[in-house]
């Protein structure tokens, strides 16, 4: 019967630079869930000003039958007045990438609602989003990674020359400058000398008060997907290749600019190491549901270095996470179904 269906709240859009990517991911998930008689799908679109839209307006955004609703003039007053339909949701499926969605903030709200939700909890989401804390935990867990320097906006502004010299000595060039809390390669710069370093840091601290500078390595970029709660499983391993200077936002989300190679052509011992490290990274952050873990494989020394974990990876047609599981034997629709089961399992 219709009343016996599981009401799934698909949460997408959001207040981050990855708003459009979130909509694209949500369209793919909505298409999969709508074909499953088990679910009554209720979409909830969050505008860029923070206003939650009801399912009717949200469905229009998914179907592109109208433009996104305009920002409300008094959004600061009404953005926390959730649509009445939100009270009827049985399980939430957040597809919010980046800040205010992937960093534990929305997870905390859903936790307060006392409803199951797909994906990682507050802790794993917050730590996974913060590159400095993430790398500190990886180091304590014994996961090999590239050398890096972490500093705050205040530290840089007090002693830019000293920090510049220190980074040159510790890391050398090329190196990568990144905001600590931001996703999808936003605000990241590759630098090759001190002048570029200063410009890149000035740019990064415009996004976040804490930044990280990582040593550049000549390596292949390898990714692995993780699925599960207490007994997480790793997918087969994939590789990303591209012709641009590095895997920036444009390369990541523009068709034809990057190629996903699945499965990656790697020695069996390297594949096993990547899979084992993926599960260990997931468990180190107290992960649940899903994650994509990214690595560098330095072929000249046969070394595997963990780069980062993404606790809410993309679900677009170009996204590595669902493709890795598809090649591992779990089609897209089944993957969405499994994630909902894991959410219910976690809350039981």
C-alpha positions as CSV (number, residue, x, y, z in Angstrom):
1,X,0.0,0.0,0.0
2,X,1.1,3.6,-0.6
3,X,1.0,4.4,3.1
4,X,3.5,1.6,3.8
5,X,6.2,3.1,1.6
6,X,9.3,4.5,3.2
7,X,9.2,8.3,2.9
8,X,12.7,9.4,1.8
9,X,13.6,13.0,2.1
10,X,16.2,13.9,-0.7
11,X,18.0,17.0,0.5
12,X,20.0,18.9,-2.1
13,X,21.2,22.4,-3.2
14,X,22.6,24.2,-0.2
15,X,24.7,27.1,0.6
16,X,28.1,26.2,-0.9
17,X,30.0,26.6,-4.1
18,X,29.0,23.1,-5.0
19,X,25.3,24.0,-5.2
20,X,24.9,23.1,-8.9
21,X,26.9,19.8,-8.5
22,X,24.5,18.9,-5.7
23,X,21.5,19.4,-8.0
24,X,23.1,17.2,-10.6
25,X,23.8,14.4,-8.0
26,X,20.2,14.7,-6.7
27,X,18.7,14.3,-10.2
28,X,20.6,11.0,-10.6
29,X,19.5,9.7,-7.1
30,X,15.9,10.8,-7.6
31,X,15.7,9.0,-10.9
32,X,16.9,5.8,-9.2
33,X,14.7,6.0,-6.1
34,X,11.6,7.0,-8.1
35,X,11.8,3.7,-9.9
36,X,11.7,1.7,-6.7
37,X,8.2,0.8,-5.4
38,X,9.6,0.7,-1.9
39,X,10.0,4.5,-1.6
40,X,7.9,7.6,-1.6
41,X,10.4,10.2,-2.6
42,X,10.1,13.7,-1.2
43,X,12.7,16.2,-2.5
44,X,13.7,19.2,-0.5
45,X,15.7,21.9,-2.3
46,X,17.8,24.3,-0.2
47,X,18.2,27.6,-1.9
48,X,21.5,29.5,-1.9
49,X,20.1,31.8,0.8
50,X,19.3,28.8,3.0
51,X,15.5,28.6,2.5
52,X,14.1,25.1,2.4
53,X,11.6,24.6,-0.4
54,X,8.6,22.2,-0.2
55,X,8.6,19.0,-2.3
56,X,6.5,20.6,-5.1
57,X,8.9,23.5,-5.7
58,X,11.9,21.1,-5.2
59,X,10.6,18.7,-7.8
60,X,10.4,21.5,-10.3
61,X,14.1,22.2,-9.7
62,X,14.9,18.6,-10.3
63,X,12.9,18.6,-13.5
64,X,14.2,22.0,-14.6
65,X,10.6,23.1,-15.4
66,X,11.3,26.4,-13.7
67,X,14.2,28.5,-12.6
68,X,15.5,28.2,-9.0
69,X,13.3,30.1,-6.6
70,X,14.6,33.5,-6.0
71,X,16.2,34.4,-2.7
72,X,13.9,35.6,0.0
73,X,14.3,39.1,1.2
74,X,13.8,38.0,4.8
75,X,15.7,34.7,4.5
76,X,17.4,35.2,7.8
77,X,14.0,35.0,9.5
78,X,12.4,32.1,7.6
79,X,15.2,29.9,6.5
80,X,14.8,27.7,9.6
81,X,11.1,27.2,9.1
82,X,11.2,23.8,7.5
83,X,8.4,22.8,5.2
84,X,5.7,20.9,7.0
85,X,6.3,17.9,4.8
86,X,9.7,17.5,6.6
87,X,7.8,16.2,9.6
88,X,6.6,13.1,7.7
89,X,10.1,11.9,6.5
90,X,11.2,8.4,7.6
91,X,14.8,8.6,6.4
92,X,16.8,11.5,5.0
93,X,19.2,11.2,2.0
94,X,21.4,14.4,2.1
95,X,23.2,15.1,-1.2
96,X,24.8,18.4,-0.1
97,X,28.4,18.8,-1.1
98,X,30.9,21.2,0.5
99,X,30.4,23.6,3.5
100,X,27.0,23.6,5.2
101,X,26.2,20.1,3.9
102,X,29.2,17.8,4.0
103,X,30.9,19.2,7.1
104,X,28.6,17.9,9.9
105,X,26.3,20.9,10.1
106,X,23.3,19.4,8.3
107,X,24.1,16.0,9.9
108,X,23.7,17.7,13.3
109,X,20.3,19.1,12.3
110,X,19.1,15.7,11.1
111,X,20.5,14.1,14.3
112,X,18.3,16.6,16.3
113,X,15.3,15.6,14.2
114,X,15.9,12.0,15.5
115,X,15.6,10.6,12.0
116,X,17.9,8.2,10.2
117,X,20.0,9.7,7.4
118,X,22.3,8.4,4.7
119,X,26.0,8.8,5.2
120,X,28.5,9.8,7.8
121,X,27.6,11.3,11.2
122,X,28.6,14.7,12.6
123,X,32.1,13.7,13.7
124,X,33.3,11.9,10.5
125,X,31.7,14.6,8.4
126,X,33.4,17.5,10.2
127,X,36.8,15.9,10.4
128,X,36.7,14.6,6.8
129,X,36.0,18.2,5.7
130,X,38.8,19.7,7.6
131,X,42.1,18.8,5.8
132,X,44.3,19.7,8.8
133,X,42.4,17.6,11.4
134,X,42.0,14.8,8.8
135,X,45.7,14.6,8.1
136,X,46.5,14.7,11.8
137,X,44.3,11.7,12.4
138,X,45.7,9.8,9.4
139,X,49.2,10.4,10.7
140,X,48.3,9.0,14.1
141,X,46.8,6.0,12.4
142,X,50.1,5.4,10.6
143,X,48.7,6.1,7.1
144,X,51.5,7.4,4.8
145,X,50.9,10.8,3.2
146,X,52.7,13.7,1.5
147,X,54.6,16.2,3.7
148,X,52.5,19.3,4.5
149,X,52.5,22.5,6.5
150,X,49.4,23.9,8.2
151,X,49.0,27.5,9.2
152,X,46.3,30.0,10.0
153,X,45.5,33.3,8.4
154,X,46.8,35.1,11.5
155,X,50.1,33.3,11.4
156,X,50.7,34.1,7.8
157,X,49.8,37.8,8.2
158,X,52.2,38.1,11.2
159,X,55.2,36.6,9.5
160,X,54.7,36.0,5.8
161,X,58.4,36.0,4.9
162,X,59.3,33.5,7.6
163,X,56.5,31.2,6.6
164,X,57.4,31.5,3.0
165,X,61.0,30.5,3.7
166,X,59.9,27.7,6.0
167,X,57.5,26.2,3.3
168,X,60.3,26.5,0.7
169,X,62.7,24.6,2.9
170,X,60.3,22.0,4.2
171,X,58.3,21.2,1.0
172,X,60.1,22.8,-2.0
173,X,58.3,23.3,-5.3
174,X,55.9,22.5,-6.8
175,X,53.5,22.5,-3.9
176,X,49.8,22.9,-3.5
177,X,48.0,25.5,-1.4
178,X,44.5,24.6,-0.2
179,X,41.9,26.0,2.2
180,X,41.5,23.6,5.1
181,X,37.7,23.5,4.9
182,X,36.5,23.4,1.3
183,X,35.6,20.7,-1.2
184,X,35.9,19.9,-4.9
185,X,39.3,21.6,-5.5
186,X,37.8,25.0,-4.8
187,X,40.5,27.6,-3.8
188,X,43.4,25.2,-4.6
189,X,46.5,26.5,-6.4
190,X,49.6,24.8,-7.7
191,X,52.7,26.9,-7.2
192,X,56.3,26.8,-8.4
193,X,58.0,29.7,-6.8
194,X,57.8,32.1,-3.9
195,X,55.8,34.8,-5.7
196,X,53.2,32.2,-6.8
197,X,53.1,30.9,-3.2
198,X,52.3,34.3,-1.7
199,X,49.5,34.8,-4.3
200,X,48.1,31.3,-3.7
201,X,48.1,31.7,0.1
202,X,46.4,35.1,-0.2
203,X,43.7,33.4,-2.3
204,X,43.3,30.4,0.0
205,X,42.9,32.5,3.2
206,X,40.1,34.3,1.4
207,X,38.1,31.0,1.6
208,X,39.1,29.8,5.0
209,X,41.1,31.1,8.1
210,X,43.2,28.0,8.1
211,X,45.1,26.6,5.1
212,X,47.4,23.7,4.3
213,X,50.3,23.6,1.9
214,X,51.2,20.1,0.5
215,X,54.4,18.9,-1.2
216,X,53.9,18.1,-4.8
217,X,54.7,14.6,-6.0
218,X,55.0,12.9,-9.3
219,X,52.3,10.2,-9.0
220,X,49.2,8.6,-10.4
221,X,45.9,9.6,-8.8
222,X,44.1,6.6,-7.5
223,X,40.6,6.4,-5.9
224,X,38.7,3.7,-3.9
225,X,35.1,3.7,-2.7
226,X,34.0,2.5,0.7
227,X,30.5,1.2,1.7
228,X,29.2,0.0,5.0
229,X,29.0,0.8,8.7
230,X,30.7,-1.5,11.2
231,X,32.1,-3.8,8.6
232,X,32.9,-1.5,5.6
233,X,33.9,-2.9,2.3
234,X,36.3,-1.4,-0.3
235,X,35.4,-1.4,-4.0
236,X,37.7,-2.1,-6.9
237,X,40.3,0.6,-7.5
238,X,40.1,3.3,-10.2
239,X,42.4,5.9,-11.6
240,X,41.9,9.5,-12.8
241,X,43.9,10.9,-15.7
242,X,43.7,14.4,-17.1
243,X,45.6,16.8,-19.4
244,X,45.2,19.9,-17.3
245,X,48.0,20.9,-14.8
246,X,46.1,19.4,-11.9
247,X,42.7,18.0,-11.0
248,X,41.0,21.3,-10.4
249,X,37.2,22.1,-10.2
250,X,36.8,22.7,-13.9
251,X,38.6,19.4,-14.8
252,X,36.6,17.5,-12.2
253,X,33.1,18.6,-13.4
254,X,33.6,19.2,-17.1
255,X,32.8,16.3,-19.4
256,X,35.8,15.2,-21.4
257,X,38.5,16.9,-19.3
258,X,39.2,13.9,-17.1
259,X,39.1,10.2,-17.8
260,X,38.1,7.5,-15.2
261,X,40.0,4.3,-15.7
262,X,38.2,1.4,-14.0
263,X,39.7,-0.9,-12.9
264,X,43.1,0.8,-12.6
265,X,46.0,-1.0,-14.1
266,X,48.0,-1.6,-11.0
267,X,50.0,-4.5,-9.4
268,X,47.8,-6.6,-7.2
269,X,49.8,-5.7,-4.1
270,X,49.2,-2.0,-4.7
271,X,45.4,-2.6,-5.2
272,X,45.3,-4.5,-1.9
273,X,47.2,-1.8,-0.1
274,X,44.8,0.9,-1.4
275,X,41.8,-1.1,-0.4
276,X,43.2,-1.8,3.1
277,X,44.2,1.9,3.6
278,X,40.7,3.0,2.4
279,X,38.9,0.9,5.0
280,X,41.4,2.0,7.7
281,X,41.0,5.7,6.8
282,X,37.2,5.3,7.0
283,X,37.3,3.6,10.4
284,X,39.9,6.1,11.7
285,X,37.3,8.9,11.1
286,X,34.5,6.7,12.6
287,X,32.9,6.6,9.1
288,X,29.5,5.2,8.3
289,X,27.6,4.7,5.0
290,X,29.9,5.8,2.3
291,X,33.2,7.6,1.4
292,X,35.6,7.9,-1.4
293,X,39.3,7.8,-0.5
294,X,41.9,9.3,-2.8
295,X,45.6,8.3,-3.1
296,X,48.8,9.1,-4.8
297,X,50.7,6.1,-6.2
298,X,54.4,7.0,-6.7
299,X,55.3,4.5,-9.3
300,X,59.1,5.1,-9.1
301,X,59.2,3.9,-5.5
302,X,56.0,1.8,-5.5
303,X,54.7,3.9,-2.7
304,X,51.0,4.5,-1.8
305,X,50.2,7.8,-0.1
306,X,46.8,8.7,1.1
307,X,45.6,12.1,-0.1
308,X,42.1,12.7,1.5
309,X,38.8,11.2,2.2
310,X,35.5,12.5,0.8
311,X,32.6,11.7,3.1
312,X,29.9,12.8,0.7
313,X,31.3,12.1,-2.8
314,X,29.5,13.2,-6.0
315,X,26.7,11.1,-7.6
316,X,26.8,12.7,-11.0
317,X,27.3,10.9,-14.3
318,X,31.0,11.8,-14.1
319,X,31.4,10.7,-10.5
320,X,33.9,8.1,-9.5
321,X,32.1,6.7,-6.4
322,X,29.0,5.2,-8.1
323,X,31.1,4.1,-11.1
324,X,33.5,2.2,-8.8
325,X,30.6,0.3,-7.2
326,X,29.0,-0.4,-10.6
327,X,32.2,-2.0,-11.7
328,X,32.3,-3.9,-8.4
329,X,28.9,-5.4,-9.1
330,X,26.5,-2.9,-7.4
331,X,24.5,-0.9,-10.0
332,X,23.5,2.7,-9.2
333,X,20.0,2.0,-8.1
334,X,21.0,-0.9,-5.9
335,X,23.7,1.4,-4.4
336,X,21.2,4.0,-3.4
337,X,19.0,1.3,-1.9
338,X,21.9,-0.1,0.0
339,X,22.8,3.3,1.4
340,X,19.3,3.7,2.7
341,X,19.5,0.3,4.4
342,X,22.7,1.3,6.0
343,X,21.1,4.5,7.3
344,X,18.3,2.5,8.9
345,X,20.8,0.0,10.3
346,X,22.9,2.8,11.9
347,X,19.9,4.2,13.7
348,X,18.5,1.0,15.0
